[in-house]
Amino acid sequence: MTIGLFPVVGIPLPFISYGGSSLWAFTILLFIFLKLDTTRIQVLSRV
């Protein structure tokens, strides 16, 4: 950032960046992915 190779604005770092909305969004997204993964594992184990 200080050298100027990359833009300063962008996607906030998950669970590190300051701000409650970012924290909530990444937490909800994490739980959605975990739920989808457990559903996928259950479907594959039935076959």
PyMOL commands that set and color helices and strands:
alter all, ss='L'
color gray80, all
select helices_A, chain A and resi 20-46
alter helices_A, ss='H'
color red, helices_A
deselect
rebuild
show_as cartoon
